């Protein structure tokens, strides 16, 4: 016999000789069943290890000096594009009046004609004047020539005269007795479009501070410390009943929208926790009014939201900002910086009065204001981070696998032992009866 090692007495796994082993049919069936159970549970453990879930976190937003993009698509079926102006302003003092860069105005047919899109290329309110003498220099009628005039120091088109008037806070009206507007038949063309609608779509980039943007009629300008609009063409209209701010918000979002493949990882829409619920509450909102002097106000609370993919590293993360709308917030590593928001709304008649018609006669409305649709947004100091993570680490997976194998074999051994002992006793009882 070989000499015993000093570790022999420490062996916790004692062995039996082959002559002492008994193999039974029931033992073979239990063995096969236990192997199948081990394979099934191990496969489930592997799938659980490979599964990626999104864990939400709530932290204080420490970002400073950041920008934010607002993407909108809003239809006004009873106001022509010529009368609508988009303005943006914030508490830092920055103003964007008459925003056109990044925003398109799509002319729509009247509601009676179906509200379809008009071929903008074939219809233009401001007709060019290629026949003018090269030395021609139109007057600005006492106003300062606009900086972006085609010819410096001149107002050669009706639009340039209107812009010059807005620059000195003068109302313009229909352009009567203005040579450029009469030459371009501005008033006639405006009246021809009175029954049209308009859809404003596109995006604007703003400072990430408290601010507001609004869509209101007429050119906007500053009068002292007040922001006002030239409402002459809005109220002075041949349209019966006047223009009204009935509108449909097709979509409104702050920052990029999460792709479908990302929202699919978060689960079904009805099962999403509130921190992952990235739906835009104003989408498909429809508001109706029959009063021209009416405004709608939406008070928006914006919450910064980050989506960090699996393997995200803050050191290698970078968000390119080349000034192109739609790219802000998309990281090179697949991360997305966007925003969620909640909203409350209010609407009122600018003629004042109460809400007796709605059963609230104790509620009084102030008189005066600008008709239009106003969005006032506030920035939350909190930030939601949606981080992709695996449900288990490698060590957790190996620990679970060992537990499956050990537990299944232990239970299988107990079942096999019980079957064997039962069969043995049954044979002894049968032999005694014989």
DAJOUR-V763312 format. One record per residue. RES is the residue in one letter. PHI is phi in degrees with one decimal (999 if undefined). PSI is psi in whole degrees, 0 to 359 (* if undefined). Layout:
res=RES phi=PHI psi=PSI
res=RES phi=PHI psi=PSI
//
This chain:
res=X phi=999 psi=139
res=X phi=-67.7 psi=152
res=X phi=-65.4 psi=139
res=X phi=-73.3 psi=137
res=X phi=-76.9 psi=157
res=X phi=-67.8 psi=345
res=X phi=-90.0 psi=357
res=X phi=-61.9 psi=317
res=X phi=-68.9 psi=347
res=X phi=-92.2 psi=359
res=X phi=-67.7 psi=116
res=X phi=-89.2 psi=354
res=X phi=-114.4 psi=77
res=X phi=-68.2 psi=147
res=X phi=-109.7 psi=157
res=X phi=-117.5 psi=152
res=X phi=-78.1 psi=157
res=X phi=-59.8 psi=328
res=X phi=-66.0 psi=339
res=X phi=-92.2 psi=357
res=X phi=-90.3 psi=142
res=X phi=-121.7 psi=123
res=X phi=-104.4 psi=132
res=X phi=-126.2 psi=162
res=X phi=-66.2 psi=319
res=X phi=-63.2 psi=324
res=X phi=-64.2 psi=322
res=X phi=-66.2 psi=319
res=X phi=-64.7 psi=318
res=X phi=-64.5 psi=323
res=X phi=-64.1 psi=313
res=X phi=-62.9 psi=317
res=X phi=-62.3 psi=318
res=X phi=-67.5 psi=324
res=X phi=-64.8 psi=318
res=X phi=-63.7 psi=320
res=X phi=-65.2 psi=318
res=X phi=-61.5 psi=316
res=X phi=-63.3 psi=317
res=X phi=-64.1 psi=313
res=X phi=-68.4 psi=325
res=X phi=-66.8 psi=322
res=X phi=-63.8 psi=318
res=X phi=-62.8 psi=321
res=X phi=-65.3 psi=322
res=X phi=-65.9 psi=317
res=X phi=-63.6 psi=321
res=X phi=-66.3 psi=325
res=X phi=-68.4 psi=323
res=X phi=-81.1 psi=347
res=X phi=-72.0 psi=137
res=X phi=-110.2 psi=128
res=X phi=-118.8 psi=163
res=X phi=-108.4 psi=117
res=X phi=-102.8 psi=123
res=X phi=-84.2 psi=145
res=X phi=-132.2 psi=152
res=X phi=-123.4 psi=119
res=X phi=-131.7 psi=172
res=X phi=-80.8 psi=131
res=X phi=-78.1 psi=115
res=X phi=-103.3 psi=11
res=X phi=-69.0 psi=145
res=X phi=-137.4 psi=145
res=X phi=64.3 psi=30
res=X phi=-92.3 psi=163
res=X phi=-108.3 psi=164
res=X phi=-146.2 psi=142
res=X phi=-105.5 psi=138
res=X phi=-116.2 psi=121
res=X phi=-110.7 psi=128
res=X phi=-136.3 psi=154
res=X phi=-148.5 psi=101
res=X phi=-130.7 psi=134
res=X phi=-109.0 psi=139
res=X phi=-123.7 psi=98
res=X phi=-72.4 psi=349
res=X phi=-125.5 psi=22
res=X phi=-136.9 psi=128
res=X phi=-72.3 psi=155
res=X phi=-60.4 psi=329
res=X phi=-62.0 psi=334
res=X phi=-92.0 psi=349
res=X phi=-95.9 psi=138
res=X phi=-132.1 psi=136
res=X phi=-106.1 psi=121
res=X phi=-122.0 psi=148
res=X phi=-132.1 psi=138
res=X phi=-152.2 psi=155
res=X phi=-141.7 psi=178
res=X phi=-72.6 psi=345
res=X phi=-76.5 psi=352
res=X phi=98.4 psi=357
res=X phi=-79.4 psi=136
res=X phi=-130.3 psi=141
res=X phi=-125.4 psi=107
res=X phi=-105.3 psi=142
res=X phi=59.9 psi=46
res=X phi=-60.3 psi=129
res=X phi=-128.9 psi=329
res=X phi=-66.9 psi=123
res=X phi=84.5 psi=357
res=X phi=-123.9 psi=134
res=X phi=-111.2 psi=141
res=X phi=-106.6 psi=116
res=X phi=-104.1 psi=118
res=X phi=-76.2 psi=136
res=X phi=-117.2 psi=147
res=X phi=-67.1 psi=164
res=X phi=-63.8 psi=160
res=X phi=-60.8 psi=324
res=X phi=-64.4 psi=333
res=X phi=-98.5 psi=11
res=X phi=103.6 psi=347
res=X phi=71.6 psi=22
res=X phi=-73.6 psi=168
res=X phi=-75.6 psi=135
res=X phi=-90.8 psi=144
res=X phi=-69.4 psi=100
res=X phi=-63.2 psi=328
res=X phi=-63.5 psi=331
res=X phi=-90.7 psi=354
res=X phi=-131.1 psi=122
res=X phi=-138.5 psi=125
res=X phi=-68.8 psi=320
res=X phi=-100.1 psi=105
res=X phi=-81.5 psi=135
res=X phi=-69.6 psi=171
res=X phi=-134.4 psi=67
res=X phi=-71.1 psi=346
res=X phi=-84.5 psi=356
res=X phi=-68.5 psi=151
res=X phi=-64.3 psi=138
res=X phi=-58.1 psi=334
res=X phi=-90.1 psi=4
res=X phi=-68.3 psi=137
res=X phi=-137.4 psi=103
res=X phi=-73.1 psi=147
res=X phi=-80.0 psi=158
res=X phi=-106.2 psi=10
res=X phi=56.9 psi=48
res=X phi=90.4 psi=348
res=X phi=-91.1 psi=165
res=X phi=-80.9 psi=133
res=X phi=-58.0 psi=141
res=X phi=-67.0 psi=151
res=X phi=-67.1 psi=332
res=X phi=-99.1 psi=24
res=X phi=-64.8 psi=149
res=X phi=-60.1 psi=323
res=X phi=-123.6 psi=120
res=X phi=-55.0 psi=134
res=X phi=79.7 psi=6
res=X phi=-127.7 psi=162
res=X phi=-124.8 psi=89
res=X phi=-88.6 psi=347
res=X phi=-127.3 psi=163
res=X phi=-63.0 psi=322
res=X phi=-64.2 psi=325
res=X phi=-70.6 psi=325
res=X phi=-66.1 psi=318
res=X phi=-61.9 psi=318
res=X phi=-67.3 psi=323
res=X phi=-64.4 psi=320
res=X phi=-62.9 psi=317
res=X phi=-64.4 psi=328
res=X phi=-66.3 psi=335
res=X phi=-111.1 psi=17
res=X phi=62.6 psi=41
res=X phi=-107.7 psi=141
res=X phi=-72.7 psi=148
res=X phi=-110.0 psi=316
res=X phi=75.9 psi=217
res=X phi=-94.0 psi=1
res=X phi=81.9 psi=26
res=X phi=-64.2 psi=141
res=X phi=64.7 psi=16
res=X phi=-103.1 psi=116
res=X phi=-53.8 psi=314
res=X phi=-63.8 psi=319
res=X phi=-72.2 psi=323
res=X phi=-69.2 psi=325
res=X phi=-65.9 psi=323
res=X phi=-89.3 psi=0
res=X phi=54.8 psi=46
res=X phi=-60.5 psi=312
res=X phi=-63.1 psi=318
res=X phi=-65.1 psi=318
res=X phi=-67.8 psi=323
res=X phi=-62.5 psi=315
res=X phi=-64.2 psi=327
res=X phi=-67.5 psi=338
res=X phi=-102.0 psi=6
res=X phi=-59.2 psi=328
res=X phi=-90.2 psi=3
res=X phi=-81.4 psi=168
res=X phi=-115.2 psi=183
res=X phi=-150.7 psi=142
res=X phi=-119.8 psi=125
res=X phi=-102.9 psi=122
res=X phi=-139.9 psi=151
res=X phi=138.1 psi=202
res=X phi=-143.2 psi=155
res=X phi=-133.4 psi=148
res=X phi=-108.7 psi=128
res=X phi=-131.1 psi=166
res=X phi=-70.6 psi=145
res=X phi=-83.7 psi=67
res=X phi=-138.9 psi=175
res=X phi=-61.9 psi=133
res=X phi=-165.8 psi=191
res=X phi=-155.3 psi=156
res=X phi=-136.2 psi=149
res=X phi=-146.6 psi=155
res=X phi=-116.5 psi=114
res=X phi=-137.3 psi=164
res=X phi=-80.3 psi=150
res=X phi=81.3 psi=160
res=X phi=-64.7 psi=143
res=X phi=-102.7 psi=150
res=X phi=-158.8 psi=167
res=X phi=-100.3 psi=133
res=X phi=-122.4 psi=95
res=X phi=71.7 psi=236
res=X phi=-100.0 psi=12
res=X phi=-106.7 psi=142
res=X phi=-98.2 psi=115
res=X phi=-127.0 psi=165
res=X phi=-125.5 psi=148
res=X phi=-81.0 psi=103
res=X phi=-97.9 psi=8
res=X phi=-59.1 psi=309
res=X phi=-70.2 psi=340
res=X phi=-75.4 psi=312
res=X phi=-84.4 psi=328
res=X phi=-88.1 psi=85
res=X phi=-134.8 psi=145
res=X phi=-79.3 psi=354
res=X phi=-69.8 psi=129
res=X phi=-66.0 psi=128
res=X phi=87.2 psi=348
res=X phi=77.8 psi=174
res=X phi=-79.9 psi=145
res=X phi=-133.7 psi=156
res=X phi=-95.2 psi=38
res=X phi=-60.5 psi=132
res=X phi=-150.0 psi=160
res=X phi=-128.1 psi=123
res=X phi=-91.1 psi=100
res=X phi=-68.7 psi=318
res=X phi=-158.7 psi=145
res=X phi=-150.2 psi=119
res=X phi=-141.6 psi=155
res=X phi=-112.0 psi=103
res=X phi=94.5 psi=179
res=X phi=-68.2 psi=151
res=X phi=-85.1 psi=140
res=X phi=-66.4 psi=133
res=X phi=-61.9 psi=159
res=X phi=-61.7 psi=323
res=X phi=-66.7 psi=334
res=X phi=-78.4 psi=315
res=X phi=-64.8 psi=332
res=X phi=-65.0 psi=327
res=X phi=-67.6 psi=335
res=X phi=-81.3 psi=350
res=X phi=107.0 psi=183
res=X phi=-69.3 psi=154
res=X phi=-57.6 psi=321
res=X phi=-74.1 psi=348
res=X phi=-107.2 psi=1
res=X phi=-71.5 psi=134
res=X phi=-68.4 psi=161
res=X phi=-61.5 psi=329
res=X phi=-72.6 psi=342
res=X phi=-103.9 psi=357
res=X phi=-79.1 psi=88
res=X phi=-99.5 psi=69
res=X phi=-113.8 psi=149
res=X phi=-93.0 psi=110
res=X phi=-65.3 psi=341
res=X phi=-90.7 psi=355
res=X phi=-59.8 psi=136
res=X phi=63.0 psi=32
res=X phi=-85.4 psi=133
res=X phi=-125.2 psi=127
res=X phi=-124.6 psi=139
res=X phi=-125.3 psi=139
res=X phi=-147.6 psi=154
res=X phi=-112.4 psi=5
res=X phi=-105.9 psi=130
res=X phi=-63.8 psi=320
res=X phi=-88.2 psi=79
res=X phi=-149.6 psi=142
res=X phi=-135.8 psi=154
res=X phi=-118.0 psi=135
res=X phi=-125.5 psi=133
res=X phi=-120.0 psi=124
res=X phi=-105.1 psi=113
res=X phi=-109.6 psi=134
res=X phi=-110.0 psi=113
res=X phi=-97.0 psi=131
res=X phi=-119.3 psi=121
res=X phi=-63.4 psi=139
res=X phi=-138.6 psi=130
res=X phi=-114.2 psi=144
res=X phi=-119.5 psi=118
res=X phi=-112.0 psi=117
res=X phi=-73.0 psi=171
res=X phi=-61.5 psi=133
res=X phi=83.5 psi=11
res=X phi=-64.7 psi=138
res=X phi=-127.6 psi=123
res=X phi=-64.1 psi=335
res=X phi=-73.2 psi=326
res=X phi=-95.0 psi=358
res=X phi=-78.0 psi=138
res=X phi=-151.1 psi=137
res=X phi=-106.6 psi=105
res=X phi=-65.1 psi=137
res=X phi=-132.4 psi=91
res=X phi=-100.4 psi=14
res=X phi=83.6 psi=359
res=X phi=-86.4 psi=126
res=X phi=-62.0 psi=137
res=X phi=100.5 psi=345
res=X phi=-98.9 psi=342
res=X phi=-64.5 psi=128
res=X phi=103.0 psi=348
res=X phi=-94.5 psi=116
res=X phi=-84.0 psi=158
res=X phi=-67.2 psi=338
res=X phi=-96.1 psi=12
res=X phi=93.9 psi=357
res=X phi=-75.0 psi=155
res=X phi=-133.2 psi=128
res=X phi=-107.4 psi=113
res=X phi=-140.2 psi=198
res=X phi=-145.5 psi=143
res=X phi=-104.4 psi=166
res=X phi=-154.8 psi=154
res=X phi=-115.0 psi=161
res=X phi=-149.2 psi=144
res=X phi=-125.1 psi=153
res=X phi=-129.8 psi=159
res=X phi=-150.5 psi=145
res=X phi=-140.3 psi=149
res=X phi=-156.8 psi=157
res=X phi=-85.9 psi=136
res=X phi=-75.7 psi=353
res=X phi=-84.3 psi=359
res=X phi=78.2 psi=196
res=X phi=105.9 psi=194
res=X phi=-125.6 psi=183
res=X phi=-104.6 psi=41
res=X phi=-62.6 psi=327
res=X phi=-65.3 psi=335
res=X phi=-101.0 psi=11
res=X phi=83.9 psi=16
res=X phi=-129.3 psi=66
res=X phi=-70.3 psi=346
res=X phi=-77.6 psi=349
res=X phi=-92.0 psi=116
res=X phi=-106.6 psi=141
res=X phi=-105.6 psi=142
res=X phi=-70.0 psi=153
res=X phi=-97.1 psi=141
res=X phi=100.0 psi=169
res=X phi=128.7 psi=187
res=X phi=-111.6 psi=128
res=X phi=-67.9 psi=150
res=X phi=149.5 psi=191
res=X phi=-119.9 psi=121
res=X phi=-118.2 psi=136
res=X phi=-121.3 psi=115
res=X phi=-108.2 psi=121
res=X phi=-117.9 psi=143
res=X phi=-123.8 psi=148
res=X phi=-101.5 psi=125
res=X phi=-74.4 psi=144
res=X phi=-77.0 psi=354
res=X phi=-99.6 psi=159
res=X phi=-136.8 psi=137
res=X phi=-101.3 psi=129
res=X phi=-115.6 psi=119
res=X phi=-100.8 psi=110
res=X phi=-112.4 psi=129
res=X phi=-76.2 psi=131
res=X phi=-145.1 psi=155
res=X phi=-81.1 psi=147
res=X phi=-69.5 psi=334
res=X phi=-140.1 psi=150
res=X phi=-85.5 psi=173
res=X phi=-62.6 psi=319
res=X phi=-65.9 psi=323
res=X phi=-64.8 psi=321
res=X phi=-64.3 psi=315
res=X phi=-65.4 psi=321
res=X phi=-63.6 psi=316
res=X phi=-64.1 psi=322
res=X phi=-65.3 psi=317
res=X phi=-63.7 psi=321
res=X phi=-65.3 psi=322
res=X phi=-64.4 psi=312
res=X phi=-64.9 psi=310
res=X phi=-63.4 psi=314
res=X phi=-65.5 psi=317
res=X phi=-64.9 psi=315
res=X phi=-66.8 psi=325
res=X phi=-65.5 psi=314
res=X phi=-64.8 psi=319
res=X phi=-62.8 psi=321
res=X phi=-64.7 psi=320
res=X phi=-66.5 psi=319
res=X phi=-65.1 psi=316
res=X phi=-63.2 psi=319
res=X phi=-63.1 psi=318
res=X phi=-64.7 psi=319
res=X phi=-65.0 psi=318
res=X phi=-65.7 psi=315
res=X phi=-63.9 psi=320
res=X phi=-65.1 psi=317
res=X phi=-64.5 psi=321
res=X phi=-64.3 psi=313
res=X phi=-65.0 psi=323
res=X phi=-63.7 psi=322
res=X phi=-65.9 psi=321
res=X phi=-64.5 psi=320
res=X phi=-65.8 psi=320
res=X phi=-66.5 psi=325
res=X phi=-71.2 psi=328
res=X phi=-68.9 psi=324
res=X phi=-68.7 psi=334
res=X phi=-77.1 psi=*
//
